[in-house]
Each structure stands twice: as structure tokens, then as C-alpha cells.
């Protein structure tokens, strides 16, 4: 059954590293990939949760690996890359889903947390690509990287400036690497989720009783996204079905940005 699914999606059975894979969008991506036979490595600062996520993926019958890792640490990234390659045997994909958000509600910019947000959300993907590049090249045509950006990578948000800057930057990095490494057969794309029910976003809708309804009213499809909605798109971008998709920023927001974030009235 798994083999049939791999054939249908055209996915090479090389391993995929998923940062932030212990929860939220990262975990959904890892599970979606495991479901079609892709070995997965979960990199996450929460080591126990990473191991639990890897165990869930292993139930699909694929090889898995878990590493407790702070993606701000370049030396740790290099060590994790070598360890993961040894565990999975090959690495043909990366999903950079690790991310944090820090608000600036009283100041113009969140100066104290700016560097951490940019390091985790943006710089880490570049560092990980460098560490995995020999393995990605060895995987041959079909190797692919997907960065999790956001609709804040396309529009501004005055309350979370560092997050917005990092997500804009991730799209720029995606396009730059698509240009630079496309000739090596490695594709780079970004996914821009909207309002997703994840541990990062839930506080925004749980703080006030009316918050969920207000966000849902901004979505033409009338609901918040589930992490699995994003995971399926990421799986497609890592598959051979997306073999000619390179340098794209795919919006997965239920129509929020298409509608300009407007609420229907009348």
C-alpha cells in the first residue's frame, strides 16, 4: 500500500529532515511524508517531543530519527546532519518549520528578541542547507527544500515586526537558493500558511472568546486551517509531482490574502 502511494506521488524514498517537527505544522509535515514512505528525521529543541513525533511516524513503517537541537547553534546543526545521514542513509529533503514569534505591542520593534527570531526563522534554513548540501546533491534530481513562511511573508503586521521580517526574508532566501542550486537539481519553495491551529497561534484565539469567530470571518472558506492542510501541500512540493515548481511561494490560507483580509458585511 505504501509503495503504491509513493508511486502515485512520485516521491523519491530519500529521507527528509523536518525542523520543528515535534509539534504543529512540522509534525503534520513529518506525518504526511511518513504516510507515503519517506523516512523522516525530527529536529526540535524539545527532545522528548521530537522522539514522540518520530515514534508516531515510524508507525507508518518508515525509518525515523529524532534529534534534540537548537537551530541557532551552527555547530550542532553540522553534527545533527552527520548523525541523521548515518541514521537514515540518505537525505533528499528538508522542511524548515521551526519558528518562534515575539510581539512588539508597546515598542516599535522587539529589540531584545529580534536576533533570536531571525536566527531561528530565517538564518537557520541557510545554515541547514549548507550542512545538508552534500547529501542533497548526492540524492540527485528530486531533492527539494520547503521553508515554512507565512502570509506575514507577503503582507505587513505591525505587532510582530521581527516575525514579519523573518518570513519576508525566508521567501527571498527561497528564491535566491532556487536560482543558485536549481542547476544542481535541488528545488527550493516556500509555503505561506494563514491562520493555523497550532501551539504558536492558539494563544491568539484563546485569549478572548470572540477571537476565533473574528479570525474565521476573515477566511473565505470559513474555518481556520489544521496543520494537516499545510502538511499535504508541503508533501506535494517535496514530491516529483512538483518537479517543475522552483522558487515559488505557495499561499495556503483559505483565501485570506486573496480577499485582502476583509470581512463580509451586509
N, C-alpha and C positions, 0 to 999 in steps of 0.2 A: 504493500500500500504506500509506504513512504517512498519507495523507488518510483512508483507511478507519479506521485506528487512532484518529485524532483524533476522528472521528465517533462511534466506539464509546465512547470515554471522555468525550465531550462537552467536551474541554478547549479553552478559547479559545487561539488561537495567539499570545498575547502572550508577551513574554519573561519569564523567571524569573531572579532573582538568587539564586545559591547561595553562601553564605559557607562557608568551609572546604571548598570544592568540589574541592580538589586531591587529596584522599585520603579513604579510609574512607567513612563514611556520606554525607558531602557529595558525593563523586564519584559514588557509586551513585545518589544522587538526581538529579544532573545528567544522568547517562546514561539513567536511566529516563525523564526528561522529554524528552530529545532523541529517544528512540526513538518517541515519539508526536507528534513535530513541534513541540515547544516550543523556541523559541530560548532559550539559556541564557548567563548571564554568570557566570563563575567568579571569585569574590573570595577571595583567600587570601594569607596572609603569605608563602607560598612562591611567588614569581612564576614561576619556571621550571616548577614542577609545575602551577601553575594554567594556564599556557599549554598544557602537555601534555594536561591534562584537557579543556580547551576543544577541542583538536585532535581528541581521541577523539570528543567529542560532535558535532563538525562532520561526522564520517564518516556520521552519520545523515541528513545533508542539511539541517541547520538552521543558522541564523545563530548564531554564538558570539562571546564576547568574554571576555578574561581581564585581570584587574587584580591587581597586587601591592598588598595592602592590609593594614594592621594595624587591626583593627576597634576598637581602643581610641582611635584618632585621629578625633575628630569632624569636623575639617576635611577629612581625607582621605575620609571617608565621603561628605560633600557633593560633593566633586569627583568621586568614583567614580560617584555616582548620575547626575550630569550626563553624564559620559563614556559610561556604559553606556546611558543613554537614547538618546544620539546614535548609538551603535553598533547597538542592536537596534531602535530605532524605537518601541518600546512596552515597558512593564514592567507585567505584571499579576500577578506573584507573587514571593514571597520565601521562601527556605528558609534559616533561620539554623542552620547546622550547625557553625559554628566553635566550638571549645571546647577548654579545657585542664583538666587535673586535677592537683592538687597534694596530696600526702598530709600528714597530721599524725600521725605514728606515735610521736613522742616527746613532743610537746606537745599540749595540748587543741585548739588552733586553729593553723592555719598562718598566723600573723600576717604574716609577710614577703611571702607570695604572695596573701593574701586579696583585695586590691584588684584585682589582675590577673585572677584567676579570675572575680570578679563582673563586672568590666568586659567581659571577652570573652564569657562565657557568658550574661550577662543584660542588662546595660546596653546592649550593642551592638545587640541586637534593637530596643530602643526608639529608639535613635539612627538606625538604618537605616530604620525605619518612618517616622520624621519626614522623613528625606531623600527617601524614595520616595513619600510620601503624595500629592503632586500627580499623579504618574504612575499610582499605584494607583487614585485617584479617576477619572482620565481613562480608565482601562481599562474602567470601568463594572462592572455586575454580573458576577461571575465572578472578580474579583480576590480573591486569597487569600494568607495568610501561614501558614507552618508553622514552628514553633520545635522544635528537637530538644531535648527534655528528657531524662528518664531514669527508670528505676524508682527512682533516688535522688531523684526529684522527688515520690515518693509515700511512701517509707519512709526511715528514717534510716540513715546509715552513719558510725560513729564515727571511721573512719580518714581520711575525706575531707570534713571539715565545710564547707569553702568551696564545694566542688563540689556537695554536697548542698543547701546553702542556695541556690546559684545555680539549680539545677534546680527546686527548690520555687518559687523566685521566678519562673522562666520560665512556670510554669503559672499563677501569679497574674497575671502580665503578660498572658498569652494571654486569660484570662477578662476582664480589665479592658478590653483593646482590642476584644475581641469585643462587649462591651457598648457601648463608646464609638463604634466605627466600623462596627458592623453596619448601622446606618441608612444608611450611605454605600454599602452593598453590598459591603463588604470583610469577608471571613471570616477568623477567626483560630483556629488549632488548634495543639495540641502533640502530639508523638509521644514516647512513653516507651519507648525500647528497653531490653532487658535486657542479656545478655552477648553482645556482638557482636565478631566477629573483625576488629578494626580496629587501626591502629598505636597507638591510645591504650590498648587493652585487652590486646593481645598480650603485653606485658611481664609482666602478672599471671599468664598461663598458661604462659609460657616459663621463668619463674624456677625452678620446681620441677617435676620430671617428673610428679608426681601431680596437679598443679593442674588441668589440663584435665579429667581424669576427675571431680574434685570438683565443678567448676562444671557439667559435663554432668549429674551426678547430681541437681542442684538443678532441672533443667529437665524438666518432664513430657514434652516432646517428645523429650528425649534428645540434643539437639545444641545447639551454640552457633549463634547467628544469623550469617548472612552479611550484609554491608552491603546487598545487593540486597533482602533481606527487608524492610528498613526503607524502601528507596527506592521500592518498589512501593506501600507504604501512603502515603507522602508524595505520590506522584504522584496517587493516588486523592483525597487531601484537596485537592489543587490543581485537580482536575477538576470539571466540572459535575455529575458523578455524586454529589458530596458537597455539592451546592448548599444543603442544609439542615443541614449539620454546622457548627456555630459555637460556639466556646468549649469544645471538648472536649479531653480529654487521653487519647489513644488508646494503650493499652498494647500493645507488640509485644515480648513477652518469652518466648514459648513456654510460658507458664503459670507462670512463677516466682512472681510476686506472688499469683496465684490460689491457689497451693499454700503460700503463706507462706514460701517458701524452704526448705521441708522436704525432707529426703532420705528416700526409702522404705527401710525396713529389714525384715528377716524373709524 
